[in-house]
Amino acid sequence: MGEDRRVQDVPGAPFFRGWARPGLVPPGVATYPGPLDEGETLDAISGHFRLYQLRKGHRFSTDDVILAWYGTAWGGSVASVLDLGSGVGSVAMVAAWRLTGARFVTVEAQSESVALARKSAEYNGLLSRFEIRLGDFRESGVVAQDEKFDLIFGSPPYFPLGSGVHGDHPQKIACRFEARGGIEDYCKTAAKHLALGGWFACVFPHEQIARVEAAATASGLRIVRKRSVIARESEPPLLVLFAMVRREHLPVEAPECWEEPPLTVRKADGSVHPEYAVIKLSFGFPP
């Protein structure tokens, strides 16, 4: 393979910038770029997996990939996964790449995002184990009362409506602001649908830790581990990753929440922090 193929993002190529892509080559590679509509992009996300996104809409971020990594790292034995407020499917796609035998249900209220997620699932060969639902997970019947999952993801919008600049695209607004509920609704729904011993993983701003703790307690959840995320060395923590289980699934004398050392994404000079570089490898992304 020539050097030009090693430095360019060529679908299906075994190397990218000297990095060996792990994982299976999905069927969409054969027809790349596939049904790419105006305003859409098809971007690498995990190994050979790719994700359809809007060029000017909400796009996947560090928040999404580290949540998928954190949940799959601590979720134990996972056969079934629920992704609440799944957007274009970024968290679920990364998790599916890591959990090759699990089935997924994703729930998203924006039809535009659901359509993109379905295209990504088809590209990545995931339609046989993905059920992508259009709806508000707070509404009765969107997730059936008896449906239980080993791992549930939640990446709630971070801010109440009216608390900041909403942006120039409707898709961005619903992903950043609480147009359809906040962390309280995510915790409440997750608690209802966790299987025995199941885990709920979520990410939220560091400055709102108390709000997450209150939401977990009110929903009957117990935060068993959490980890702050620092965007750049010497800066204050920006986000926190949480892993929770139902309180009734733990012994009475359960250990206190384990607060892990902070995860730093970039060093002071802007280069990728060594630990985060290795984490990127674990979810199929070049370091």
HELIX and SHEET records of a PDB file:
HELIX    1   1 GLU A    3  VAL A    7  1                                   5    
HELIX    2   2 PRO A   27  THR A   31  5                                   5    
HELIX    3   3 THR A   62  TRP A   74  1                                  13    
HELIX    4   4 SER A   90  ARG A   98  1                                   9    
HELIX    5   5 SER A  111  TYR A  123  1                                  13    
HELIX    6   6 LEU A  127  ARG A  129  5                                   3    
HELIX    7   7 PRO A  170  ARG A  176  1                                   7    
HELIX    8   8 ILE A  183  HIS A  193  1                                  11    
HELIX    9   9 HIS A  206  GLN A  208  5                                   3    
HELIX   10  10 ILE A  209  ALA A  218  1                                  10    
HELIX   11  11 ARG A  247  HIS A  249  5                                   3    
HELIX   12  12 PRO A  274  SER A  282  1                                   9    
SHEET    1   A 2 PHE A  15  PHE A  16  0                                        
SHEET    2   A 2 TRP A  19  ALA A  20 -1                                        
SHEET    1   B 2 GLU A  40  SER A  46  0                                        
SHEET    2   B 2 PHE A  49  LEU A  54 -1                                        
SHEET    1   C 8 PHE A 130  LEU A 134  0                                        
SHEET    2   C 8 ARG A 103  GLU A 108  1                                        
SHEET    3   C 8 SER A  80  LEU A  84  1                                        
SHEET    4   C 8 PHE A 149  GLY A 154  1                                        
SHEET    5   C 8 LEU A 194  PRO A 205  1                                        
SHEET    6   C 8 LEU A 239  ARG A 246 -1                                        
SHEET    7   C 8 LEU A 221  ARG A 232 -1                                        
SHEET    8   C 8 TRP A 258  ARG A 266  1                                        
END                                                                             
